Amino acid sequence: MLKDINDISDNYIKENLVPMDKNFNQYMIEFVIPEVFAFQLSNSYYRNCLCDATFEQHYHSLCDVFNGFNNDFKKIIDLTISILLIKYNLKITNEIPLILKKRQ
């Protein structure tokens, strides 16, 4: 256990803390953020309160929830679209403004 900041060497940071941070970021990108984003969009859609904004604007609003975490836009968007289809039966029919439709 570290007692104070003086106990942390540059080598310790490089070998332990940096990989841990990268692992956390990867987990957020692959599992947490797309799931929350898909839930947020589907919840808004099914409650008829999806605001008139672009898909990207919705994404950036979500990033605010995660305190500005906006790494890997493309991967998060791709995963979100898959989750919307599979879990919530919704398909994006337009991105500007965002329009969702129930998949038949």
Biopython code that builds the backbone (N, CA, C, O; Angstrom):
import numpy as np
from Bio.PDB.StructureBuilder import StructureBuilder

atoms = [
    (1, "MET", "N", (0.840, -1.180, 0.000)),
    (1, "MET", "CA", (0.000, 0.000, 0.000)),
    (1, "MET", "C", (0.885, 1.242, 0.000)),
    (1, "MET", "O", (1.921, 1.284, 0.663)),
    (2, "LEU", "N", (0.466, 2.229, -0.740)),
    (2, "LEU", "CA", (1.232, 3.454, -0.826)),
    (2, "LEU", "C", (0.880, 4.379, 0.327)),
    (2, "LEU", "O", (-0.291, 4.560, 0.663)),
    (3, "LYS", "N", (1.908, 4.960, 0.926)),
    (3, "LYS", "CA", (1.685, 5.853, 2.058)),
    (3, "LYS", "C", (1.427, 7.277, 1.602)),
    (3, "LYS", "O", (0.551, 7.953, 2.142)),
    (4, "ASP", "N", (2.164, 7.727, 0.635)),
    (4, "ASP", "CA", (1.966, 9.081, 0.114)),
    (4, "ASP", "C", (2.531, 9.153, -1.298)),
    (4, "ASP", "O", (3.055, 8.166, -1.815)),
    (5, "ILE", "N", (2.425, 10.299, -1.908)),
    (5, "ILE", "CA", (2.839, 10.489, -3.298)),
    (5, "ILE", "C", (4.322, 10.194, -3.512)),
    (5, "ILE", "O", (4.722, 9.833, -4.618)),
    (6, "ASN", "N", (5.123, 10.339, -2.494)),
    (6, "ASN", "CA", (6.553, 10.081, -2.618)),
    (6, "ASN", "C", (6.866, 8.599, -2.783)),
    (6, "ASN", "O", (7.973, 8.245, -3.187)),
    (7, "ASP", "N", (5.911, 7.732, -2.477)),
    (7, "ASP", "CA", (6.111, 6.298, -2.627)),
    (7, "ASP", "C", (5.912, 5.823, -4.071)),
    (7, "ASP", "O", (6.204, 4.669, -4.384)),
    (8, "ILE", "N", (5.428, 6.685, -4.936)),
    (8, "ILE", "CA", (5.138, 6.294, -6.310)),
    (8, "ILE", "C", (6.299, 6.682, -7.218)),
    (8, "ILE", "O", (6.597, 7.864, -7.396)),
    (9, "SER", "N", (6.941, 5.686, -7.781)),
    (9, "SER", "CA", (8.031, 5.962, -8.718)),
    (9, "SER", "C", (7.464, 6.082, -10.133)),
    (9, "SER", "O", (6.350, 5.635, -10.409)),
    (10, "ASP", "N", (8.239, 6.685, -11.012)),
    (10, "ASP", "CA", (7.832, 6.790, -12.413)),
    (10, "ASP", "C", (7.659, 5.398, -13.019)),
    (10, "ASP", "O", (6.763, 5.174, -13.832)),
    (11, "ASN", "N", (8.510, 4.482, -12.623)),
    (11, "ASN", "CA", (8.424, 3.120, -13.119)),
    (11, "ASN", "C", (7.128, 2.446, -12.659)),
    (11, "ASN", "O", (6.482, 1.746, -13.439)),
    (12, "TYR", "N", (6.752, 2.654, -11.408)),
    (12, "TYR", "CA", (5.510, 2.088, -10.880)),
    (12, "TYR", "C", (4.304, 2.623, -11.664)),
    (12, "TYR", "O", (3.389, 1.873, -12.005)),
    (13, "ILE", "N", (4.321, 3.909, -11.938)),
    (13, "ILE", "CA", (3.226, 4.520, -12.694)),
    (13, "ILE", "C", (3.157, 3.906, -14.085)),
    (13, "ILE", "O", (2.085, 3.518, -14.549)),
    (14, "LYS", "N", (4.310, 3.821, -14.746)),
    (14, "LYS", "CA", (4.363, 3.295, -16.107)),
    (14, "LYS", "C", (3.933, 1.828, -16.176)),
    (14, "LYS", "O", (3.215, 1.438, -17.096)),
    (15, "GLU", "N", (4.358, 1.028, -15.227)),
    (15, "GLU", "CA", (4.095, -0.406, -15.285)),
    (15, "GLU", "C", (2.757, -0.816, -14.674)),
    (15, "GLU", "O", (2.224, -1.870, -15.020)),
    (16, "ASN", "N", (2.205, -0.006, -13.775)),
    (16, "ASN", "CA", (0.991, -0.417, -13.080)),
    (16, "ASN", "C", (-0.208, 0.500, -13.301)),
    (16, "ASN", "O", (-1.290, 0.036, -13.661)),
    (17, "LEU", "N", (-0.020, 1.773, -13.090)),
    (17, "LEU", "CA", (-1.155, 2.686, -13.147)),
    (17, "LEU", "C", (-1.603, 2.996, -14.574)),
    (17, "LEU", "O", (-2.804, 3.062, -14.838)),
    (18, "VAL", "N", (-0.677, 3.184, -15.482)),
    (18, "VAL", "CA", (-1.050, 3.477, -16.872)),
    (18, "VAL", "C", (-1.811, 2.302, -17.493)),
    (18, "VAL", "O", (-2.854, 2.532, -18.105)),
    (19, "PRO", "N", (-1.343, 1.058, -17.367)),
    (19, "PRO", "CA", (-2.125, -0.063, -17.913)),
    (19, "PRO", "C", (-3.496, -0.206, -17.251)),
    (19, "PRO", "O", (-4.471, -0.555, -17.916)),
    (20, "MET", "N", (-3.574, 0.059, -15.959)),
    (20, "MET", "CA", (-4.857, -0.019, -15.267)),
    (20, "MET", "C", (-5.820, 1.025, -15.829)),
    (20, "MET", "O", (-6.999, 0.734, -16.032)),
    (21, "ASP", "N", (-5.330, 2.223, -16.076)),
    (21, "ASP", "CA", (-6.158, 3.292, -16.635)),
    (21, "ASP", "C", (-6.613, 2.939, -18.048)),
    (21, "ASP", "O", (-7.775, 3.159, -18.391)),
    (22, "LYS", "N", (-5.733, 2.405, -18.857)),
    (22, "LYS", "CA", (-6.093, 1.989, -20.213)),
    (22, "LYS", "C", (-7.144, 0.884, -20.184)),
    (22, "LYS", "O", (-8.078, 0.888, -20.987)),
    (23, "ASN", "N", (-6.992, -0.057, -19.261)),
    (23, "ASN", "CA", (-7.945, -1.146, -19.120)),
    (23, "ASN", "C", (-9.323, -0.615, -18.734)),
    (23, "ASN", "O", (-10.335, -1.066, -19.269)),
    (24, "PHE", "N", (-9.363, 0.336, -17.815)),
    (24, "PHE", "CA", (-10.618, 0.952, -17.401)),
    (24, "PHE", "C", (-11.274, 1.669, -18.580)),
    (24, "PHE", "O", (-12.475, 1.518, -18.803)),
    (25, "ASN", "N", (-10.498, 2.445, -19.333)),
    (25, "ASN", "CA", (-11.038, 3.159, -20.486)),
    (25, "ASN", "C", (-11.616, 2.194, -21.514)),
    (25, "ASN", "O", (-12.690, 2.437, -22.065)),
    (26, "GLN", "N", (-10.915, 1.114, -21.768)),
    (26, "GLN", "CA", (-11.394, 0.117, -22.722)),
    (26, "GLN", "C", (-12.705, -0.507, -22.251)),
    (26, "GLN", "O", (-13.613, -0.724, -23.054)),
    (27, "TYR", "N", (-12.806, -0.792, -20.971)),
    (27, "TYR", "CA", (-14.038, -1.351, -20.402)),
    (27, "TYR", "C", (-15.198, -0.375, -20.574)),
    (27, "TYR", "O", (-16.299, -0.777, -20.950)),
    (28, "MET", "N", (-14.955, 0.895, -20.301)),
    (28, "MET", "CA", (-15.993, 1.917, -20.456)),
    (28, "MET", "C", (-16.464, 1.987, -21.905)),
    (28, "MET", "O", (-17.663, 2.076, -22.168)),
    (29, "ILE", "N", (-15.523, 1.946, -22.839)),
    (29, "ILE", "CA", (-15.844, 2.049, -24.262)),
    (29, "ILE", "C", (-16.624, 0.828, -24.751)),
    (29, "ILE", "O", (-17.555, 0.970, -25.544)),
    (30, "GLU", "N", (-16.261, -0.351, -24.295)),
    (30, "GLU", "CA", (-16.870, -1.572, -24.809)),
    (30, "GLU", "C", (-18.160, -1.971, -24.106)),
    (30, "GLU", "O", (-19.027, -2.588, -24.725)),
    (31, "PHE", "N", (-18.308, -1.634, -22.832)),
    (31, "PHE", "CA", (-19.444, -2.159, -22.087)),
    (31, "PHE", "C", (-20.359, -1.118, -21.452)),
    (31, "PHE", "O", (-21.578, -1.285, -21.485)),
    (32, "VAL", "N", (-19.830, -0.083, -20.894)),
    (32, "VAL", "CA", (-20.648, 0.834, -20.101)),
    (32, "VAL", "C", (-21.290, 1.927, -20.961)),
    (32, "VAL", "O", (-22.514, 2.055, -20.978)),
    (33, "ILE", "N", (-20.500, 2.693, -21.656)),
    (33, "ILE", "CA", (-21.024, 3.860, -22.366)),
    (33, "ILE", "C", (-22.024, 3.477, -23.459)),
    (33, "ILE", "O", (-23.089, 4.092, -23.520)),
    (34, "PRO", "N", (-21.746, 2.499, -24.322)),
    (34, "PRO", "CA", (-22.751, 2.145, -25.339)),
    (34, "PRO", "C", (-24.068, 1.661, -24.725)),
    (34, "PRO", "O", (-25.145, 1.977, -25.231)),
    (35, "GLU", "N", (-23.978, 0.904, -23.649)),
    (35, "GLU", "CA", (-25.184, 0.396, -22.980)),
    (35, "GLU", "C", (-26.013, 1.539, -22.402)),
    (35, "GLU", "O", (-27.234, 1.560, -22.556)),
    (36, "VAL", "N", (-25.367, 2.472, -21.751)),
    (36, "VAL", "CA", (-26.075, 3.619, -21.174)),
    (36, "VAL", "C", (-26.647, 4.499, -22.284)),
    (36, "VAL", "O", (-27.777, 4.975, -22.174)),
    (37, "PHE", "N", (-25.891, 4.716, -23.332)),
    (37, "PHE", "CA", (-26.350, 5.542, -24.439)),
    (37, "PHE", "C", (-27.583, 4.924, -25.095)),
    (37, "PHE", "O", (-28.565, 5.620, -25.351)),
    (38, "ALA", "N", (-27.536, 3.629, -25.366)),
    (38, "ALA", "CA", (-28.685, 2.945, -25.972)),
    (38, "ALA", "C", (-29.901, 3.009, -25.054)),
    (38, "ALA", "O", (-31.020, 3.229, -25.519)),
    (39, "PHE", "N", (-29.691, 2.821, -23.766)),
    (39, "PHE", "CA", (-30.806, 2.911, -22.818)),
    (39, "PHE", "C", (-31.396, 4.317, -22.820)),
    (39, "PHE", "O", (-32.616, 4.481, -22.845)),
    (40, "GLN", "N", (-30.536, 5.327, -22.794)),
    (40, "GLN", "CA", (-30.994, 6.713, -22.771)),
    (40, "GLN", "C", (-31.833, 7.022, -24.013)),
    (40, "GLN", "O", (-32.901, 7.626, -23.907)),
    (41, "LEU", "N", (-31.359, 6.614, -25.174)),
    (41, "LEU", "CA", (-32.096, 6.877, -26.407)),
    (41, "LEU", "C", (-33.416, 6.107, -26.463)),
    (41, "LEU", "O", (-34.451, 6.665, -26.828)),
    (42, "SER", "N", (-33.375, 4.844, -26.106)),
    (42, "SER", "CA", (-34.607, 4.045, -26.162)),
    (42, "SER", "C", (-35.620, 4.520, -25.131)),
    (42, "SER", "O", (-36.817, 4.568, -25.416)),
    (43, "ASN", "N", (-35.164, 4.865, -23.956)),
    (43, "ASN", "CA", (-36.058, 5.363, -22.917)),
    (43, "ASN", "C", (-36.740, 6.650, -23.386)),
    (43, "ASN", "O", (-37.942, 6.829, -23.191)),
    (44, "SER", "N", (-35.973, 7.534, -23.998)),
    (44, "SER", "CA", (-36.540, 8.780, -24.527)),
    (44, "SER", "C", (-37.538, 8.491, -25.653)),
    (44, "SER", "O", (-38.596, 9.115, -25.729)),
    (45, "TYR", "N", (-37.194, 7.552, -26.511)),
    (45, "TYR", "CA", (-38.076, 7.214, -27.624)),
    (45, "TYR", "C", (-39.405, 6.637, -27.123)),
    (45, "TYR", "O", (-40.473, 7.103, -27.520)),
    (46, "TYR", "N", (-39.339, 5.631, -26.258)),
    (46, "TYR", "CA", (-40.547, 4.961, -25.799)),
    (46, "TYR", "C", (-41.405, 5.844, -24.888)),
    (46, "TYR", "O", (-42.592, 5.570, -24.714)),
    (47, "ARG", "N", (-40.835, 6.880, -24.314)),
    (47, "ARG", "CA", (-41.606, 7.836, -23.497)),
    (47, "ARG", "C", (-42.000, 9.076, -24.298)),
    (47, "ARG", "O", (-42.535, 10.043, -23.757)),
    (48, "ASN", "N", (-41.720, 9.019, -25.599)),
    (48, "ASN", "CA", (-42.068, 10.099, -26.519)),
    (48, "ASN", "C", (-41.473, 11.448, -26.089)),
    (48, "ASN", "O", (-42.143, 12.479, -26.152)),
    (49, "CYS", "N", (-40.232, 11.428, -25.663)),
    (49, "CYS", "CA", (-39.584, 12.685, -25.267)),
    (49, "CYS", "C", (-38.165, 12.805, -25.838)),
    (49, "CYS", "O", (-37.294, 13.429, -25.231)),
    (50, "LEU", "N", (-37.949, 12.210, -26.993)),
    (50, "LEU", "CA", (-36.655, 12.327, -27.673)),
    (50, "LEU", "C", (-36.587, 13.719, -28.300)),
    (50, "LEU", "O", (-37.372, 14.051, -29.189)),
    (51, "CYS", "N", (-35.650, 14.514, -27.831)),
    (51, "CYS", "CA", (-35.586, 15.898, -28.303)),
    (51, "CYS", "C", (-35.096, 15.963, -29.749)),
    (51, "CYS", "O", (-34.513, 15.014, -30.273)),
    (52, "ASP", "N", (-35.348, 17.093, -30.366)),
    (52, "ASP", "CA", (-35.003, 17.318, -31.766)),
    (52, "ASP", "C", (-33.531, 17.732, -31.874)),
    (52, "ASP", "O", (-33.219, 18.914, -32.020)),
    (53, "ALA", "N", (-32.651, 16.763, -31.803)),
    (53, "ALA", "CA", (-31.210, 17.003, -31.886)),
    (53, "ALA", "C", (-30.599, 15.940, -32.779)),
    (53, "ALA", "O", (-31.230, 14.925, -33.075)),
    (54, "THR", "N", (-29.381, 16.175, -33.201)),
    (54, "THR", "CA", (-28.690, 15.189, -34.038)),
    (54, "THR", "C", (-28.201, 14.031, -33.172)),
    (54, "THR", "O", (-28.138, 14.124, -31.946)),
    (55, "PHE", "N", (-27.862, 12.954, -33.839)),
    (55, "PHE", "CA", (-27.310, 11.791, -33.143)),
    (55, "PHE", "C", (-26.029, 12.184, -32.409)),
    (55, "PHE", "O", (-25.813, 11.781, -31.265)),
    (56, "GLU", "N", (-25.192, 12.962, -33.065)),
    (56, "GLU", "CA", (-23.932, 13.394, -32.448)),
    (56, "GLU", "C", (-24.177, 14.303, -31.248)),
    (56, "GLU", "O", (-23.446, 14.220, -30.261)),
    (57, "GLN", "N", (-25.176, 15.156, -31.307)),
    (57, "GLN", "CA", (-25.495, 16.003, -30.154)),
    (57, "GLN", "C", (-25.949, 15.160, -28.961)),
    (57, "GLN", "O", (-25.586, 15.443, -27.819)),
    (58, "HIS", "N", (-26.741, 14.131, -29.232)),
    (58, "HIS", "CA", (-27.147, 13.223, -28.164)),
    (58, "HIS", "C", (-25.918, 12.550, -27.546)),
    (58, "HIS", "O", (-25.823, 12.399, -26.328)),
    (59, "TYR", "N", (-24.987, 12.153, -28.403)),
    (59, "TYR", "CA", (-23.754, 11.517, -27.921)),
    (59, "TYR", "C", (-22.969, 12.465, -27.005)),
    (59, "TYR", "O", (-22.519, 12.061, -25.933)),
    (60, "HIS", "N", (-22.810, 13.697, -27.420)),
    (60, "HIS", "CA", (-22.042, 14.643, -26.608)),
    (60, "HIS", "C", (-22.753, 14.980, -25.293)),
    (60, "HIS", "O", (-22.098, 15.245, -24.286)),
    (61, "SER", "N", (-24.071, 14.970, -25.299)),
    (61, "SER", "CA", (-24.811, 15.143, -24.049)),
    (61, "SER", "C", (-24.521, 13.987, -23.098)),
    (61, "SER", "O", (-24.367, 14.182, -21.892)),
    (62, "LEU", "N", (-24.449, 12.788, -23.655)),
    (62, "LEU", "CA", (-24.118, 11.623, -22.833)),
    (62, "LEU", "C", (-22.707, 11.742, -22.269)),
    (62, "LEU", "O", (-22.466, 11.377, -21.119)),
    (63, "CYS", "N", (-21.783, 12.245, -23.064)),
    (63, "CYS", "CA", (-20.406, 12.421, -22.586)),
    (63, "CYS", "C", (-20.365, 13.332, -21.366)),
    (63, "CYS", "O", (-19.529, 13.149, -20.481)),
    (64, "ASP", "N", (-21.258, 14.305, -21.317)),
    (64, "ASP", "CA", (-21.337, 15.171, -20.139)),
    (64, "ASP", "C", (-21.691, 14.370, -18.895)),
    (64, "ASP", "O", (-21.190, 14.651, -17.806)),
    (65, "VAL", "N", (-22.553, 13.376, -19.055)),
    (65, "VAL", "CA", (-22.930, 12.518, -17.925)),
    (65, "VAL", "C", (-21.704, 11.778, -17.397)),
    (65, "VAL", "O", (-21.568, 11.559, -16.194)),
    (66, "PHE", "N", (-20.820, 11.398, -18.307)),
    (66, "PHE", "CA", (-19.604, 10.685, -17.928)),
    (66, "PHE", "C", (-18.426, 11.640, -17.754)),
    (66, "PHE", "O", (-17.269, 11.262, -17.936)),
    (67, "ASN", "N", (-18.742, 12.872, -17.402)),
    (67, "ASN", "CA", (-17.723, 13.872, -17.085)),
    (67, "ASN", "C", (-16.745, 14.095, -18.238)),
    (67, "ASN", "O", (-15.535, 14.188, -18.031)),
    (68, "GLY", "N", (-17.283, 14.178, -19.445)),
    (68, "GLY", "CA", (-16.459, 14.485, -20.604)),
    (68, "GLY", "C", (-15.763, 13.300, -21.233)),
    (68, "GLY", "O", (-14.964, 13.484, -22.151)),
    (69, "PHE", "N", (-16.034, 12.098, -20.777)),
    (69, "PHE", "CA", (-15.402, 10.898, -21.340)),
    (69, "PHE", "C", (-15.935, 10.699, -22.747)),
    (69, "PHE", "O", (-17.096, 10.324, -22.912)),
    (70, "ASN", "N", (-15.128, 10.938, -23.757)),
    (70, "ASN", "CA", (-15.606, 10.806, -25.131)),
    (70, "ASN", "C", (-14.604, 10.107, -26.036)),
    (70, "ASN", "O", (-14.454, 10.471, -27.202)),
    (71, "ASN", "N", (-13.931, 9.124, -25.512)),
    (71, "ASN", "CA", (-12.946, 8.382, -26.301)),
    (71, "ASN", "C", (-13.635, 7.467, -27.307)),
    (71, "ASN", "O", (-14.720, 6.950, -27.042)),
    (72, "ASP", "N", (-13.020, 7.274, -28.430)),
    (72, "ASP", "CA", (-13.407, 6.288, -29.435)),
    (72, "ASP", "C", (-14.865, 6.402, -29.880)),
    (72, "ASP", "O", (-15.655, 5.471, -29.723)),
    (73, "PHE", "N", (-15.197, 7.549, -30.431)),
    (73, "PHE", "CA", (-16.553, 7.855, -30.901)),
    (73, "PHE", "C", (-17.097, 6.756, -31.804)),
    (73, "PHE", "O", (-18.212, 6.281, -31.590)),
    (74, "LYS", "N", (-16.335, 6.348, -32.800)),
    (74, "LYS", "CA", (-16.803, 5.373, -33.798)),
    (74, "LYS", "C", (-17.196, 4.047, -33.155)),
    (74, "LYS", "O", (-18.251, 3.497, -33.470)),
    (75, "LYS", "N", (-16.374, 3.538, -32.273)),
    (75, "LYS", "CA", (-16.664, 2.248, -31.643)),
    (75, "LYS", "C", (-17.898, 2.346, -30.751)),
    (75, "LYS", "O", (-18.747, 1.455, -30.762)),
    (76, "ILE", "N", (-17.999, 3.423, -29.984)),
    (76, "ILE", "CA", (-19.154, 3.608, -29.097)),
    (76, "ILE", "C", (-20.440, 3.699, -29.921)),
    (76, "ILE", "O", (-21.453, 3.101, -29.557)),
    (77, "ILE", "N", (-20.403, 4.435, -31.013)),
    (77, "ILE", "CA", (-21.580, 4.589, -31.873)),
    (77, "ILE", "C", (-21.975, 3.243, -32.480)),
    (77, "ILE", "O", (-23.151, 2.881, -32.471)),
    (78, "ASP", "N", (-21.006, 2.505, -33.004)),
    (78, "ASP", "CA", (-21.301, 1.197, -33.607)),
    (78, "ASP", "C", (-21.930, 0.244, -32.594)),
    (78, "ASP", "O", (-22.906, -0.441, -32.902)),
    (79, "LEU", "N", (-21.371, 0.202, -31.390)),
    (79, "LEU", "CA", (-21.921, -0.672, -30.349)),
    (79, "LEU", "C", (-23.308, -0.215, -29.924)),
    (79, "LEU", "O", (-24.189, -1.042, -29.689)),
    (80, "THR", "N", (-23.507, 1.086, -29.825)),
    (80, "THR", "CA", (-24.814, 1.622, -29.438)),
    (80, "THR", "C", (-25.880, 1.248, -30.459)),
    (80, "THR", "O", (-26.984, 0.846, -30.091)),
    (81, "ILE", "N", (-25.553, 1.380, -31.733)),
    (81, "ILE", "CA", (-26.502, 1.025, -32.790)),
    (81, "ILE", "C", (-26.879, -0.453, -32.701)),
    (81, "ILE", "O", (-28.045, -0.807, -32.872)),
    (82, "SER", "N", (-25.904, -1.311, -32.437)),
    (82, "SER", "CA", (-26.173, -2.749, -32.287)),
    (82, "SER", "C", (-27.075, -3.021, -31.093)),
    (82, "SER", "O", (-28.012, -3.814, -31.186)),
    (83, "ILE", "N", (-26.797, -2.368, -29.980)),
    (83, "ILE", "CA", (-27.611, -2.565, -28.773)),
    (83, "ILE", "C", (-29.037, -2.068, -29.004)),
    (83, "ILE", "O", (-29.993, -2.711, -28.572)),
    (84, "LEU", "N", (-29.186, -0.934, -29.681)),
    (84, "LEU", "CA", (-30.528, -0.431, -29.988)),
    (84, "LEU", "C", (-31.324, -1.457, -30.787)),
    (84, "LEU", "O", (-32.502, -1.684, -30.513)),
    (85, "LEU", "N", (-30.684, -2.071, -31.768)),
    (85, "LEU", "CA", (-31.371, -3.065, -32.598)),
    (85, "LEU", "C", (-31.704, -4.332, -31.821)),
    (85, "LEU", "O", (-32.843, -4.798, -31.840)),
    (86, "ILE", "N", (-30.717, -4.878, -31.148)),
    (86, "ILE", "CA", (-30.873, -6.177, -30.505)),
    (86, "ILE", "C", (-31.716, -6.100, -29.229)),
    (86, "ILE", "O", (-32.621, -6.911, -29.030)),
    (87, "LYS", "N", (-31.427, -5.156, -28.394)),
    (87, "LYS", "CA", (-32.057, -5.101, -27.071)),
    (87, "LYS", "C", (-33.357, -4.298, -27.052)),
    (87, "LYS", "O", (-34.303, -4.654, -26.349)),
    (88, "TYR", "N", (-33.397, -3.214, -27.827)),
    (88, "TYR", "CA", (-34.538, -2.305, -27.744)),
    (88, "TYR", "C", (-35.402, -2.288, -29.012)),
    (88, "TYR", "O", (-36.392, -1.559, -29.072)),
    (89, "ASN", "N", (-35.040, -3.076, -30.013)),
    (89, "ASN", "CA", (-35.807, -3.200, -31.244)),
    (89, "ASN", "C", (-35.993, -1.857, -31.948)),
    (89, "ASN", "O", (-37.057, -1.582, -32.503)),
    (90, "LEU", "N", (-34.964, -1.034, -31.923)),
    (90, "LEU", "CA", (-35.020, 0.286, -32.541)),
    (90, "LEU", "C", (-33.941, 0.427, -33.607)),
    (90, "LEU", "O", (-32.821, -0.063, -33.463)),
    (91, "LYS", "N", (-34.314, 1.107, -34.671)),
    (91, "LYS", "CA", (-33.380, 1.370, -35.755)),
    (91, "LYS", "C", (-33.323, 2.873, -35.991)),
    (91, "LYS", "O", (-34.341, 3.562, -35.929)),
    (92, "ILE", "N", (-32.124, 3.372, -36.260)),
    (92, "ILE", "CA", (-31.954, 4.787, -36.580)),
    (92, "ILE", "C", (-32.316, 4.978, -38.049)),
    (92, "ILE", "O", (-31.707, 4.370, -38.930)),
    (93, "THR", "N", (-33.308, 5.825, -38.307)),
    (93, "THR", "CA", (-33.712, 6.085, -39.686)),
    (93, "THR", "C", (-33.170, 7.419, -40.188)),
    (93, "THR", "O", (-33.130, 7.666, -41.394)),
    (94, "ASN", "N", (-32.754, 8.272, -39.263)),
    (94, "ASN", "CA", (-32.183, 9.564, -39.633)),
    (94, "ASN", "C", (-31.279, 10.029, -38.495)),
    (94, "ASN", "O", (-31.597, 9.826, -37.323)),
    (95, "GLU", "N", (-30.159, 10.648, -38.839)),
    (95, "GLU", "CA", (-29.228, 11.121, -37.807)),
    (95, "GLU", "C", (-29.308, 12.616, -37.576)),
    (95, "GLU", "O", (-28.910, 13.092, -36.513)),
    (96, "ILE", "N", (-29.822, 13.386, -38.563)),
    (96, "ILE", "CA", (-29.901, 14.846, -38.418)),
    (96, "ILE", "C", (-31.305, 15.290, -38.814)),
    (96, "ILE", "O", (-31.542, 15.475, -40.008)),
    (97, "PRO", "N", (-32.223, 15.469, -37.922)),
    (97, "PRO", "CA", (-32.188, 15.157, -36.503)),
    (97, "PRO", "C", (-32.318, 13.651, -36.293)),
    (97, "PRO", "O", (-32.677, 12.914, -37.211)),
    (98, "LEU", "N", (-32.030, 13.219, -35.107)),
    (98, "LEU", "CA", (-32.115, 11.790, -34.793)),
    (98, "LEU", "C", (-33.576, 11.346, -34.804)),
    (98, "LEU", "O", (-34.429, 11.903, -34.114)),
    (99, "ILE", "N", (-33.825, 10.328, -35.609)),
    (99, "ILE", "CA", (-35.156, 9.720, -35.661)),
    (99, "ILE", "C", (-34.977, 8.215, -35.493)),
    (99, "ILE", "O", (-34.232, 7.576, -36.236)),
    (100, "LEU", "N", (-35.665, 7.668, -34.514)),
    (100, "LEU", "CA", (-35.652, 6.231, -34.277)),
    (100, "LEU", "C", (-36.991, 5.655, -34.704)),
    (100, "LEU", "O", (-38.009, 6.346, -34.680)),
    (101, "LYS", "N", (-36.986, 4.388, -35.093)),
    (101, "LYS", "CA", (-38.201, 3.707, -35.495)),
    (101, "LYS", "C", (-38.144, 2.284, -34.984)),
    (101, "LYS", "O", (-37.089, 1.651, -34.992)),
    (102, "LYS", "N", (-39.294, 1.780, -34.536)),
    (102, "LYS", "CA", (-39.369, 0.379, -34.132)),
    (102, "LYS", "C", (-39.103, -0.496, -35.347)),
    (102, "LYS", "O", (-39.647, -0.280, -36.429)),
    (103, "ARG", "N", (-38.254, -1.484, -35.135)),
    (103, "ARG", "CA", (-37.959, -2.427, -36.226)),
    (103, "ARG", "C", (-39.088, -3.430, -36.323)),
    (103, "ARG", "O", (-39.555, -3.934, -35.302)),
    (104, "GLN", "N", (-39.536, -3.728, -37.529)),
    (104, "GLN", "CA", (-40.657, -4.667, -37.724)),
    (104, "GLN", "C", (-40.194, -6.093, -37.678)),
    (104, "GLN", "O", (-41.002, -7.010, -37.823)),
]
sb = StructureBuilder()
sb.init_structure("model")
sb.init_model(0)
sb.init_chain("A")
sb.init_seg("    ")
for serial, (resi, resn, name, xyz) in enumerate(atoms, 1):
    if name == "N":
        sb.init_residue(resn, " ", resi, " ")
    sb.init_atom(name, np.array(xyz, "f"), 0.0, 1.0, " ", f" {name:<3s}", serial, name[0])
structure = sb.get_structure()
